[in-house]
């Protein structure tokens, strides 16, 4: 009886370790601004927080233009995925937070994240992205 209780307590403790207990961050921004991220395609846009300083906005847009391959505007741009998949399936990955230690490193962190996503063939939906928002 004592051994089975000890095993149950140990198993219960392991399940607590694997559970996500952190509350999701709340993003803080007044408004968002749509920006063009492909140099030749005006419909290729994503969003940034409107309250960013103009120099930071320009830096972010330049970073996105260097890494626009990580964004997919349709299922036709998803490697290894049949374009017909959108007839009966949608796949969502919610909340990828890029959290540099210092705000000045945001563009470098975004660039590194884009390279990692491209290495794994993962694409982002730019219509659902927001860059430059702060967390409280």
Steps between C-alpha positions, in 0.01 A plus 500: 500500500777746585690418178193553281427835670861606447479403130173688459648810666810475280286461186282794605811715552633409151173607339522835678850556362380446143195724533515858376417719793616837367228749417526624138644847455265784424622708206477873542459728199274790410451419132664293235636619169505299177840498327613362165770238548568385144686752286295428185161375625274764653260233633781339704440666837511433873443707812718690745405693811419857395663652810853397401753771425545563126861377504393170660214464248743551211739246653220243539375548143858458371531179706171365359608579144818298554295210639175519301540132400386398849153641429232319297205685352327186374518121530676494161808639674521228766774246421383140495135592549248438226310820410179295525550456875317824577175342381460297818774586749653795678804479724575763763807564709402764750731756652861493403657764722841634408642637823845658477664594827522862390264691269791613283559134405147448360598505131791263557271264695236514223765431235634202695149366556420535128814304410404224746145482364629482142743222595203292616276600210256687724317797354309776678168651401594869478136610532499359856839633612565804715858612560628754746223475759608524862391265777381608838 
